[in-house]
Amino acid sequence: MQEQEVLKESIKKGFNVLAECYTSKDDLTVVRMLLDPHEPMRVRIKAAEMTGDLAGVEAIDLINNFRFENELLQEKAAAAVSRI
């Protein structure tokens, strides 16, 4: 039960950071969160969606060369690269 609470708080914190990044157009932090395996999966998926809107072409190689451990996350990252 405590593990779920920690995960819930981590997701909440991650979404708050992503919201700040969106308003301040901080693409670097969004890409960092996408690539960080310590972030909760829901946060990383949201970061992938936002990356397509915020990141510039310099993020393409970084994302394309990263091995994502989750198929859904890989798909979201590929979609973000397509939008960039």
N, CA and C atoms as a LAMMPS dump frame, in Angstrom:
ITEM: TIMESTEP
0
ITEM: NUMBER OF ATOMS
252
ITEM: BOX BOUNDS ff ff ff
-5.0000000000000000e+02 5.0000000000000000e+02
-5.0000000000000000e+02 5.0000000000000000e+02
-5.0000000000000000e+02 5.0000000000000000e+02
ITEM: ATOMS id mol type element x y z
1 1 1 N 0.819 -1.184 0
2 1 2 C 0 0 0
3 1 3 C 0.875 1.265 0
4 2 1 N 1.92 1.239 0.808
5 2 2 C 2.813 2.394 0.885
6 2 3 C 3.548 2.589 -0.443
7 3 1 N 3.859 1.482 -1.117
8 3 2 C 4.527 1.562 -2.403
9 3 3 C 3.65 2.287 -3.428
10 4 1 N 2.349 2.01 -3.396
11 4 2 C 1.42 2.681 -4.298
12 4 3 C 1.326 4.168 -4.003
13 5 1 N 1.369 4.526 -2.735
14 5 2 C 1.335 5.94 -2.36
15 5 3 C 2.578 6.666 -2.863
16 6 1 N 3.73 6.024 -2.748
17 6 2 C 4.976 6.623 -3.227
18 6 3 C 4.901 6.813 -4.742
19 7 1 N 4.391 5.81 -5.449
20 7 2 C 4.248 5.905 -6.898
21 7 3 C 3.28 7.024 -7.266
22 8 1 N 2.163 7.11 -6.565
23 8 2 C 1.167 8.146 -6.835
24 8 3 C 1.766 9.534 -6.64
25 9 1 N 2.52 9.716 -5.572
26 9 2 C 3.171 11.012 -5.314
27 9 3 C 4.207 11.335 -6.381
28 10 1 N 4.938 10.317 -6.813
29 10 2 C 5.949 10.515 -7.844
30 10 3 C 5.309 10.916 -9.166
31 11 1 N 4.181 10.301 -9.493
32 11 2 C 3.454 10.654 -10.714
33 11 3 C 2.934 12.085 -10.614
34 12 1 N 2.36 12.418 -9.473
35 12 2 C 1.828 13.767 -9.254
36 12 3 C 2.926 14.817 -9.402
37 13 1 N 4.067 14.55 -8.79
38 13 2 C 5.199 15.469 -8.869
39 13 3 C 5.682 15.6 -10.322
40 14 1 N 5.773 14.475 -11.017
41 14 2 C 6.216 14.488 -12.409
42 14 3 C 5.287 15.284 -13.301
43 15 1 N 3.97 15.117 -13.114
44 15 2 C 3.009 15.873 -13.912
45 15 3 C 3.089 17.36 -13.608
46 16 1 N 3.343 17.715 -12.355
47 16 2 C 3.5 19.124 -12.002
48 16 3 C 4.718 19.727 -12.696
49 17 1 N 5.815 18.99 -12.715
50 17 2 C 7.028 19.461 -13.389
51 17 3 C 6.759 19.626 -14.88
52 18 1 N 6.063 18.652 -15.472
53 18 2 C 5.756 18.739 -16.904
54 18 3 C 4.855 19.932 -17.211
55 19 1 N 3.907 20.217 -16.328
56 19 2 C 3.036 21.375 -16.528
57 19 3 C 3.846 22.667 -16.509
58 20 1 N 4.796 22.76 -15.583
59 20 2 C 5.673 23.933 -15.53
60 20 3 C 6.509 24.041 -16.799
61 21 1 N 7.007 22.897 -17.259
62 21 2 C 7.817 22.88 -18.48
63 21 3 C 7.014 23.358 -19.678
64 22 1 N 5.76 22.978 -19.728
65 22 2 C 4.914 23.372 -20.853
66 22 3 C 4.702 24.882 -20.87
67 23 1 N 4.441 25.448 -19.705
68 23 2 C 4.194 26.895 -19.662
69 23 3 C 5.467 27.702 -19.912
70 24 1 N 6.609 27.145 -19.493
71 24 2 C 7.87 27.869 -19.689
72 24 3 C 8.62 27.428 -20.95
73 25 1 N 8.028 26.502 -21.703
74 25 2 C 8.633 25.984 -22.945
75 25 3 C 10.014 25.364 -22.694
76 26 1 N 10.143 24.642 -21.583
77 26 2 C 11.402 24.005 -21.194
78 26 3 C 11.487 22.611 -21.813
79 27 1 N 11.921 22.558 -23.07
80 27 2 C 11.988 21.282 -23.773
81 27 3 C 13.079 20.366 -23.233
82 28 1 N 14.154 20.918 -22.709
83 28 2 C 15.255 20.116 -22.197
84 28 3 C 14.813 19.225 -21.036
85 29 1 N 14.072 19.774 -20.107
86 29 2 C 13.592 18.993 -18.962
87 29 3 C 12.591 17.937 -19.41
88 30 1 N 11.75 18.26 -20.369
89 30 2 C 10.766 17.294 -20.87
90 30 3 C 11.482 16.099 -21.497
91 31 1 N 12.48 16.352 -22.321
92 31 2 C 13.232 15.26 -22.954
93 31 3 C 13.99 14.457 -21.894
94 32 1 N 14.558 15.145 -20.915
95 32 2 C 15.261 14.444 -19.835
96 32 3 C 14.318 13.492 -19.109
97 33 1 N 13.107 13.954 -18.829
98 33 2 C 12.137 13.108 -18.128
99 33 3 C 11.704 11.925 -18.998
100 34 1 N 11.595 12.141 -20.294
101 34 2 C 11.269 11.06 -21.213
102 34 3 C 12.33 9.96 -21.173
103 35 1 N 13.575 10.346 -21.115
104 35 2 C 14.68 9.389 -21.172
105 35 3 C 15.068 8.808 -19.816
106 36 1 N 14.538 9.341 -18.739
107 36 2 C 14.916 8.913 -17.388
108 36 3 C 14.15 7.652 -16.967
109 37 1 N 14.837 6.516 -16.848
110 37 2 C 14.158 5.272 -16.472
111 37 3 C 13.643 5.272 -15.03
112 38 1 N 14.035 6.243 -14.228
113 38 2 C 13.581 6.314 -12.837
114 38 3 C 12.248 7.049 -12.698
115 39 1 N 11.822 7.712 -13.762
116 39 2 C 10.521 8.386 -13.75
117 39 3 C 9.421 7.337 -13.938
118 40 1 N 8.265 7.559 -13.334
119 40 2 C 7.145 6.625 -13.541
120 40 3 C 6.75 6.577 -15.028
121 41 1 N 6.275 5.43 -15.476
122 41 2 C 5.945 5.239 -16.886
123 41 3 C 4.893 6.249 -17.37
124 42 1 N 3.892 6.543 -16.562
125 42 2 C 2.861 7.508 -16.983
126 42 3 C 3.461 8.881 -17.23
127 43 1 N 4.433 9.264 -16.422
128 43 2 C 5.094 10.562 -16.595
129 43 3 C 5.928 10.552 -17.873
130 44 1 N 6.615 9.456 -18.125
131 44 2 C 7.452 9.36 -19.324
132 44 3 C 6.611 9.372 -20.599
133 45 1 N 5.453 8.728 -20.559
134 45 2 C 4.566 8.728 -21.721
135 45 3 C 4.041 10.136 -21.985
136 46 1 N 3.658 10.839 -20.927
137 46 2 C 3.207 12.229 -21.087
138 46 3 C 4.346 13.103 -21.601
139 47 1 N 5.552 12.872 -21.111
140 47 2 C 6.716 13.626 -21.579
141 47 3 C 6.954 13.365 -23.07
142 48 1 N 6.742 12.136 -23.505
143 48 2 C 6.898 11.812 -24.931
144 48 3 C 5.889 12.589 -25.76
145 49 1 N 4.655 12.658 -25.298
146 49 2 C 3.625 13.41 -26.014
147 49 3 C 3.991 14.891 -26.092
148 50 1 N 4.517 15.426 -25.007
149 50 2 C 4.88 16.842 -24.978
150 50 3 C 6.13 17.129 -25.798
151 51 1 N 7.009 16.155 -25.902
152 51 2 C 8.255 16.34 -26.65
153 51 3 C 7.964 16.712 -28.09
154 52 1 N 6.959 16.094 -28.671
155 52 2 C 6.598 16.405 -30.05
156 52 3 C 6.177 17.851 -30.238
157 53 1 N 5.644 18.449 -29.184
158 53 2 C 5.195 19.844 -29.253
159 53 3 C 6.302 20.841 -28.922
160 54 1 N 7.216 20.464 -28.039
161 54 2 C 8.182 21.426 -27.514
162 54 3 C 9.598 21.298 -28.078
163 55 1 N 10.057 20.082 -28.298
164 55 2 C 11.475 19.863 -28.604
165 55 3 C 11.821 20.288 -30.026
166 56 1 N 13.078 20.624 -30.185
167 56 2 C 13.598 20.995 -31.496
168 56 3 C 14.305 19.818 -32.145
169 57 1 N 14.837 20.055 -33.312
170 57 2 C 15.466 18.989 -34.095
171 57 3 C 16.664 18.356 -33.384
172 58 1 N 17.278 19.079 -32.451
173 58 2 C 18.431 18.518 -31.739
174 58 3 C 18.049 17.323 -30.863
175 59 1 N 16.776 17.168 -30.565
176 59 2 C 16.32 16.05 -29.732
177 59 3 C 16.099 14.774 -30.536
178 60 1 N 16.007 14.877 -31.839
179 60 2 C 15.675 13.713 -32.674
180 60 3 C 16.695 12.591 -32.519
181 61 1 N 17.977 12.894 -32.697
182 61 2 C 19.002 11.852 -32.581
183 61 3 C 19.039 11.254 -31.18
184 62 1 N 18.894 12.094 -30.195
185 62 2 C 18.904 11.631 -28.808
186 62 3 C 17.787 10.612 -28.566
187 63 1 N 16.6 10.912 -29.032
188 63 2 C 15.457 10.018 -28.838
189 63 3 C 15.595 8.765 -29.703
190 64 1 N 15.998 8.94 -30.95
191 64 2 C 16.125 7.792 -31.849
192 64 3 C 17.187 6.806 -31.393
193 65 1 N 18.223 7.282 -30.719
194 65 2 C 19.311 6.403 -30.286
195 65 3 C 19.101 5.818 -28.897
196 66 1 N 17.991 6.125 -28.266
197 66 2 C 17.702 5.625 -26.922
198 66 3 C 16.882 4.347 -27.023
199 67 1 N 17.23 3.35 -26.2
200 67 2 C 16.466 2.096 -26.184
201 67 3 C 15.414 2.17 -25.079
202 68 1 N 14.166 2.286 -25.483
203 68 2 C 13.064 2.311 -24.53
204 68 3 C 12.678 0.885 -24.182
205 69 1 N 12.425 0.655 -22.9
206 69 2 C 12.129 -0.695 -22.425
207 69 3 C 10.655 -1.059 -22.526
208 70 1 N 9.835 -0.114 -22.961
209 70 2 C 8.394 -0.312 -23.028
210 70 3 C 7.921 -0.003 -24.441
211 71 1 N 7.113 -0.908 -25.009
212 71 2 C 6.672 -0.749 -26.392
213 71 3 C 5.798 0.496 -26.587
214 72 1 N 4.893 0.756 -25.663
215 72 2 C 4.036 1.943 -25.763
216 72 3 C 4.872 3.22 -25.708
217 73 1 N 5.838 3.24 -24.814
218 73 2 C 6.721 4.403 -24.704
219 73 3 C 7.527 4.59 -25.989
220 74 1 N 7.978 3.492 -26.566
221 74 2 C 8.718 3.55 -27.832
222 74 3 C 7.838 4.142 -28.937
223 75 1 N 6.574 3.726 -28.979
224 75 2 C 5.649 4.249 -29.979
225 75 3 C 5.405 5.742 -29.784
226 76 1 N 5.219 6.162 -28.534
227 76 2 C 4.985 7.586 -28.25
228 76 3 C 6.217 8.417 -28.614
229 77 1 N 7.395 7.882 -28.331
230 77 2 C 8.638 8.589 -28.665
231 77 3 C 8.793 8.704 -30.18
232 78 1 N 8.465 7.642 -30.901
233 78 2 C 8.55 7.679 -32.37
234 78 3 C 7.553 8.695 -32.935
235 79 1 N 6.371 8.767 -32.338
236 79 2 C 5.377 9.746 -32.785
237 79 3 C 5.867 11.168 -32.515
238 80 1 N 6.536 11.354 -31.382
239 80 2 C 7.078 12.678 -31.043
240 80 3 C 8.137 13.09 -32.067
241 81 1 N 9.001 12.158 -32.446
242 81 2 C 10.038 12.444 -33.443
243 81 3 C 9.381 12.819 -34.77
244 82 1 N 8.315 12.129 -35.128
245 82 2 C 7.614 12.444 -36.375
246 82 3 C 7.041 13.862 -36.347
247 83 1 N 6.531 14.269 -35.202
248 83 2 C 5.943 15.61 -35.082
249 83 3 C 7.018 16.701 -35.097
250 84 1 N 8.184 16.371 -34.568
251 84 2 C 9.274 17.361 -34.562
252 84 3 C 9.659 17.632 -36.009
